[in-house]
Amino acid sequence: MRSKSRALVERLSAWFAREKRDLPWRRTRDPYRIWISEAMLQQTRVETVIPYYGRFLEAFPTVEALARAREDSVLAAWSGLGYYRRARALHAAARAVVERHGGRFPDDVERLLALPGIGPYTAGAVASIAFGRREALVDGNVRRVLSRVFGETEESRIGSLARSLVPAEEPGEWNQALMEFGALVCVPRDPACERCPISGLCVARKEGRIAELPSPKARPSTIEVDAVVLAATRNGRWLLERRPPEGRMAGMWQMPTVERRGRLFAKDPPRGLREEEALCEVRHTITRHRIRAVVKRASLVARKPPSGTAWFEEERLSGIALTGMTRKCLSAILARSTDSGADRPPADSPNGRPRSTPNRASR
């Protein structure tokens, strides 16, 4: 076992030195920047995270800047990444780092774990990558690689293996190598065994068990949601409603949304809004909810905006904590207006980036 472990570490470390992707968070040992990247990468693809990472750090370049920021500003910078509790946890932890540690990140797992929203994985990542601590990381990629290489199915045993493999020298590099290998080569389906540098060590390949390792977890069933999104504009302004202060996407702004099937949004439209013609259709995913949203033009028949709603100038939208689906709907409306030559609101897109055709694929 010891010789196999040594060979595994040597071969994967050499592979990582040759093949690792040039990612922005790999160009620094700054614990703040590494922490931000790890928070964003949870349940989100690397290619999705890269532009958000750059924009977020431009807005909040230091932990002190993040701690001073208003929550709405943090949520606005995060908008589109989903799982907004992560953004709120980042904000709370940044304040704790400033208040408890004078703006300096703790360099050990125990004190990192005491910060709001930081669990064992993130604490180990910051400690090993930023500070060179000998800490193991076990995410889905690591679990899959170790399960296949050693033929293991038990979670506790996989965790023990991960801890035993971490070298004293450059533990952060090793942790990244193992995760990178799982992301690029030892993938869940159709792994690239023909170019695997450790195929000779792999129990799953030797025993023909690649497809069954690790043991698949039961996936929750998909929930289909049909919704109508109401696009009400007046003098270049958009009418938005604020979501409840508790629950999913708490406190964020969205276009008034009415559910026809499902339990994500309000069942009834705000009073005083009248549905008109359909403009476009948008598909969106929130965890296991698959949403089909028909965007309709709407008019305000009441003199005052309904309770819980407000008008926003379009140039302000990039600084507002909009839900991801609302950003997608606004972009789709503007793209449709451009294509058809119809009258439309001002030229800048609501997310502060160039307009593009609506993205109908969920992440």
QUIFEN-V972086 format. One record per pair of residues at least 12 apart in sequence whose ideal C-beta (glycine too) atoms are under 10 Angstrom apart, sorted by sequence separation. I is the first residue (numbers start at 0). J is the second residue. If there is no record, write none. Layout:
I J
I J
This chain:
24 36
36 48
39 51
40 52
74 86
77 89
92 104
105 117
110 122
111 123
122 134
123 135
124 136
142 154
145 157
148 160
165 177
184 196
185 197
192 204
239 251
240 252
241 253
253 265
256 268
257 269
280 292
281 293
332 344
333 345
23 36
24 37
35 48
36 49
39 52
59 72
73 86
74 87
77 90
108 121
109 122
111 124
123 136
144 157
145 158
161 174
164 177
184 197
185 198
190 203
239 252
240 253
255 268
256 269
279 292
280 293
281 294
316 329
333 346
22 36
38 52
58 72
59 73
73 87
96 110
99 113
100 114
108 122
111 125
112 126
120 134
122 136
123 137
124 138
143 157
145 159
146 160
184 198
190 204
239 253
240 254
242 256
255 269
279 293
280 294
333 347
334 348
24 39
36 51
58 73
96 111
99 114
107 122
108 123
111 126
119 134
120 135
121 136
123 138
142 157
145 160
180 195
237 252
239 254
240 255
248 263
257 272
278 293
279 294
329 344
333 348
24 40
35 51
36 52
39 55
70 86
73 89
74 90
110 126
119 135
120 136
141 157
142 158
145 161
148 164
161 177
180 196
185 201
238 254
239 255
240 256
247 263
248 264
277 293
278 294
279 295
313 329
333 349
35 52
38 55
58 75
59 76
70 87
73 90
105 122
108 125
109 126
119 136
120 137
137 154
141 158
144 161
180 197
192 209
237 254
238 255
246 263
247 264
255 272
257 274
277 294
278 295
332 349
337 354
22 40
55 73
58 76
72 90
95 113
96 114
107 125
108 126
111 129
119 137
120 138
185 203
277 295
278 296
330 348
336 354
338 356
36 55
57 76
58 77
92 111
95 114
96 115
106 125
107 126
108 127
111 130
141 160
142 161
145 164
190 209
255 274
274 293
276 295
277 296
278 297
329 348
330 349
337 356
32 52
35 55
36 56
56 76
70 90
73 93
94 114
95 115
105 125
106 126
137 157
141 161
189 209
190 210
275 295
276 296
313 333
329 349
330 350
334 354
24 45
35 56
55 76
69 90
70 91
92 113
93 114
94 115
95 116
104 125
105 126
111 132
120 141
137 158
188 209
189 210
274 295
275 296
276 297
328 349
329 350
333 354
334 355
335 356
54 76
55 77
68 90
92 114
93 115
95 117
104 126
108 130
188 210
242 264
243 265
263 285
273 295
274 296
275 297
326 348
327 349
330 352
332 354
333 355
334 356
335 357
22 45
32 55
54 77
66 89
91 114
92 115
106 129
107 130
111 134
135 158
137 160
138 161
141 164
187 210
231 254
242 265
263 286
273 296
274 297
275 298
326 349
327 350
330 353
331 354
334 357
24 48
32 56
35 59
65 89
66 90
91 115
92 116
106 130
108 132
135 159
137 161
185 209
230 254
231 255
240 264
273 297
274 298
325 349
326 350
330 354
331 355
333 357
334 358
20 45
23 48
24 49
31 56
51 76
55 80
65 90
66 91
68 93
89 114
90 115
91 116
92 117
104 129
105 130
106 131
107 132
135 160
136 161
137 162
228 253
229 254
230 255
240 265
263 288
272 297
273 298
325 350
326 351
329 354
330 355
331 356
332 357
22 48
23 49
51 77
66 92
67 93
68 94
88 114
89 115
90 116
104 130
106 132
108 134
135 161
136 162
187 213
228 254
229 255
262 288
264 290
271 297
272 298
273 299
326 352
330 356
331 357
22 49
29 56
35 62
51 78
62 89
65 92
66 93
67 94
88 115
89 116
107 134
134 161
135 162
228 255
229 256
261 288
263 290
271 298
272 299
273 300
323 350
330 357
331 358
24 52
31 59
32 60
34 62
51 79
52 80
65 93
66 94
87 115
88 116
89 117
134 162
135 163
187 215
227 255
228 256
229 257
240 268
261 289
264 292
269 297
271 299
272 300
273 301
316 344
321 349
329 357
330 358
331 359
23 52
31 60
32 61
50 79
51 80
64 93
65 94
66 95
87 116
88 117
92 121
133 162
135 164
136 165
227 256
228 257
240 269
261 290
268 297
271 300
272 301
321 350
328 357
22 52
23 53
31 61
32 62
35 65
59 89
62 92
63 93
66 96
67 97
86 116
88 118
135 165
226 256
227 257
261 291
269 299
270 300
271 301
314 344
317 347
319 349
327 357
31 62
55 86
59 90
62 93
63 94
65 96
66 97
85 116
134 165
226 257
227 258
238 269
260 291
270 301
271 302
313 344
314 345
316 347
317 348
327 358
24 56
29 61
30 62
31 63
47 79
48 80
61 93
62 94
65 97
66 98
84 116
133 165
145 177
225 257
226 258
227 259
240 272
258 290
259 291
269 301
271 303
272 304
292 324
312 344
313 345
316 348
317 349
326 358
327 359
23 56
29 62
31 64
47 80
62 95
63 96
88 121
132 165
133 166
141 174
144 177
225 258
226 259
238 271
271 304
272 305
292 325
294 327
312 345
313 346
314 347
316 349
317 350
318 351
31 65
47 81
55 89
59 93
62 96
63 97
133 167
136 170
144 178
147 181
224 258
225 259
226 260
238 272
256 290
258 292
259 293
271 305
290 324
294 328
313 347
315 349
316 350
317 351
327 361
62 97
133 168
135 170
136 171
224 259
225 260
226 261
257 292
269 304
270 305
271 306
292 327
294 329
313 348
314 349
316 351
317 352
61 97
66 102
131 167
134 170
138 174
141 177
144 180
145 181
224 260
225 261
228 264
256 292
257 293
269 305
270 306
272 308
292 328
296 332
313 349
43 80
131 168
133 170
134 171
136 173
137 174
140 177
141 178
143 180
144 181
148 185
223 260
224 261
226 263
227 264
248 285
268 305
269 306
271 308
285 322
290 327
294 331
314 351
39 77
42 80
43 81
62 100
63 101
123 161
127 165
131 169
132 170
133 171
135 173
136 174
140 178
143 181
144 182
147 185
222 260
223 261
224 262
226 264
231 269
247 285
254 292
256 294
257 295
269 307
270 308
285 323
294 332
311 349
323 361
38 77
41 80
42 81
43 82
63 102
119 158
123 162
131 170
132 171
135 174
136 175
138 177
139 178
140 179
141 180
142 181
143 182
146 185
222 261
224 263
226 265
229 268
247 286
269 308
283 322
284 323
285 324
292 331
323 362
42 82
62 102
130 170
131 171
133 173
134 174
137 177
138 178
140 180
141 181
144 184
145 185
222 262
224 264
229 269
231 271
254 294
257 297
283 323
284 324
39 80
41 82
61 102
62 103
128 169
130 171
131 172
136 177
137 178
140 181
144 185
222 263
227 268
231 272
247 288
283 324
294 335
38 80
43 85
62 104
123 165
127 169
128 170
129 171
135 177
136 178
139 181
140 182
143 185
231 273
255 297
265 307
282 324
283 325
39 82
42 85
127 170
128 171
138 181
139 182
140 183
143 186
147 190
229 272
254 297
281 324
283 326
38 82
41 85
126 170
127 171
128 172
138 182
141 185
143 187
229 273
231 275
281 325
283 327
126 171
127 172
140 185
147 192
229 274
230 275
282 327
283 328
39 85
125 171
127 173
128 174
140 186
144 190
229 275
281 327
38 85
39 86
123 170
124 171
127 174
128 175
140 187
143 190
148 195
227 274
281 328
38 86
123 171
127 175
139 187
147 195
230 278
280 328
281 329
148 197
230 279
279 328
281 330
38 88
39 89
124 174
147 197
148 198
227 277
228 278
255 305
278 328
281 331
38 89
123 174
124 175
149 200
150 201
151 202
228 279
280 331
281 332
148 200
149 201
150 202
151 203
228 280
255 307
279 331
144 197
147 200
148 201
149 202
150 203
228 281
255 308
278 331
279 332
35 89
38 92
124 178
147 201
148 202
149 203
254 308
278 332
34 89
147 202
148 203
150 205
226 281
228 283
279 334
146 202
147 203
148 204
150 206
152 208
157 213
252 308
279 335
144 201
146 203
147 204
226 283
252 309
278 335
279 336
34 92
35 93
150 208
278 336
34 93
144 203
152 211
154 213
224 283
238 297
252 311
143 203
152 212
153 213
154 214
224 284
238 298
264 324
147 208
151 212
152 213
153 214
224 285
238 299
263 324
278 339
31 93
34 96
146 208
147 209
150 212
151 213
152 214
228 290
149 212
151 214
221 284
222 285
278 341
294 357
147 211
148 212
222 286
224 288
225 289
226 290
228 292
230 294
231 295
232 296
240 304
243 307
252 316
31 96
146 211
147 212
221 286
222 287
223 288
224 289
225 290
226 291
227 292
228 293
229 294
230 295
231 296
232 297
233 298
239 304
240 305
242 307
30 96
146 212
147 213
221 287
222 288
223 289
224 290
225 291
226 292
227 293
228 294
229 295
230 296
231 297
232 298
233 299
238 304
240 306
241 307
256 322
145 212
146 213
219 286
220 287
221 288
222 289
223 290
224 291
225 292
226 293
227 294
228 295
229 296
230 297
231 298
232 299
238 305
240 307
241 308
252 319
253 320
254 321
145 213
146 214
219 287
221 289
222 290
223 291
224 292
225 293
226 294
227 295
229 297
231 299
239 307
240 308
241 309
251 319
252 320
253 321
254 322
256 324
143 212
144 213
218 287
228 297
229 298
239 308
240 309
251 320
252 321
253 322
256 325
34 104
142 212
143 213
227 297
229 299
238 308
239 309
250 320
251 321
252 322
253 323
254 324
255 325
31 102
33 104
142 213
233 304
238 309
239 310
251 322
253 324
254 325
290 361
31 103
237 309
238 310
239 311
248 320
251 323
253 325
254 326
256 328
289 361
30 103
31 104
231 304
236 309
237 310
238 311
248 321
252 325
253 326
288 361
30 104
139 213
231 305
236 310
237 311
248 322
251 325
254 328
29 104
30 105
235 310
236 311
237 312
247 322
248 323
253 328
254 329
282 357
283 358
30 106
234 310
236 312
237 313
248 324
281 357
282 358
283 359
284 360
285 361
34 111
41 118
139 216
231 308
233 310
235 312
236 313
239 316
248 325
280 357
281 358
282 359
283 360
284 361
38 116
232 310
234 312
235 313
237 315
242 320
254 332
279 357
281 359
282 360
283 361
284 362
38 117
41 120
231 310
235 314
236 315
237 316
241 320
280 359
282 361
283 362
34 114
37 117
41 121
236 316
239 319
242 322
279 359
30 111
40 121
232 313
237 319
239 321
34 117
37 120
38 121
239 322
37 121
40 124
237 321
37 122
240 325
37 123
38 124
239 325
34 121
37 124
33 121
34 122
36 124
37 125
237 325
36 125
34 124
239 329
33 124
34 125
37 128
33 125
36 128
237 329
33 126
30 124
31 125
33 127
34 128
30 125
33 128
34 129
237 332
30 126
33 129
228 324
32 129
33 130
41 138
42 139
228 325
30 128
31 129
40 138
226 324
230 328
30 129
37 136
228 327
229 328
230 329
28 128
29 129
30 130
228 328
232 332
27 128
28 129
37 138
228 329
230 331
27 129
28 130
230 332
25 128
28 131
228 331
24 128
228 332
237 344
235 343
236 344
235 344
232 342
234 344
235 345
232 343
232 344
237 349
230 344
11 144
45 179
7 144
11 148
45 182
7 145
33 171
40 178
44 182
7 148
7 149
28 171
4 148
3 148
4 149
3 149
25 171
25 172
0 149
25 175
24 175
7 160
11 164
19 172
22 175
12 166
25 179
20 175
4 160
8 164
12 168
16 172
19 175
7 164
8 165
9 166
12 169
15 172
19 176
22 179
8 166
15 173
18 176
4 163
5 164
20 179
0 160
4 164
12 172
15 175
16 176
19 179
5 166
12 173
15 176
18 179
19 180
1 163
11 173
14 176
15 177
18 180
20 182
87 249
0 163
13 176
15 178
20 183
84 247
87 250
12 176
15 179
19 183
83 247
84 248
8 173
11 176
12 177
14 179
15 180
18 183
82 247
83 248
84 249
10 176
11 177
14 180
18 184
82 248
83 249
81 248
83 250
8 176
11 179
15 183
83 251
8 177
11 180
14 183
7 177
10 180
14 184
78 248
11 184
78 251
74 248
77 251
78 252
74 249
18 194
74 250
75 251
74 251
75 252
18 196
74 252
17 196
71 250
14 194
70 250
71 251
14 195
15 196
71 252
14 196
13 196
14 197
10 195
11 196
10 196
11 197
9 196
10 197
9 197
10 198
7 196
10 199
11 200
7 197
10 200
6 197
6 199
7 200
3 197
6 200
7 201
3 199
4 200
3 200
2 200
3 202
81 283
81 284
82 285
81 285
82 286
81 286
86 320
83 320
78 317
83 322
83 323
75 316
76 317
78 319
81 322
75 317
76 318
78 320
79 321
81 323
75 318
77 320
78 321
79 322
80 323
81 324
42 286
75 319
76 320
78 322
79 323
74 319
75 320
78 323
79 324
72 318
74 320
75 321
77 323
79 325
71 318
72 319
73 320
74 321
78 325
79 326
71 319
72 320
74 322
78 326
79 327
71 320
70 320
69 320
58 318
79 350
78 350
75 350
75 351
81 361
81 362
80 362
79 362
54 350
54 351
54 352
50 352
47 362
46 362
44 362
43 362
42 362
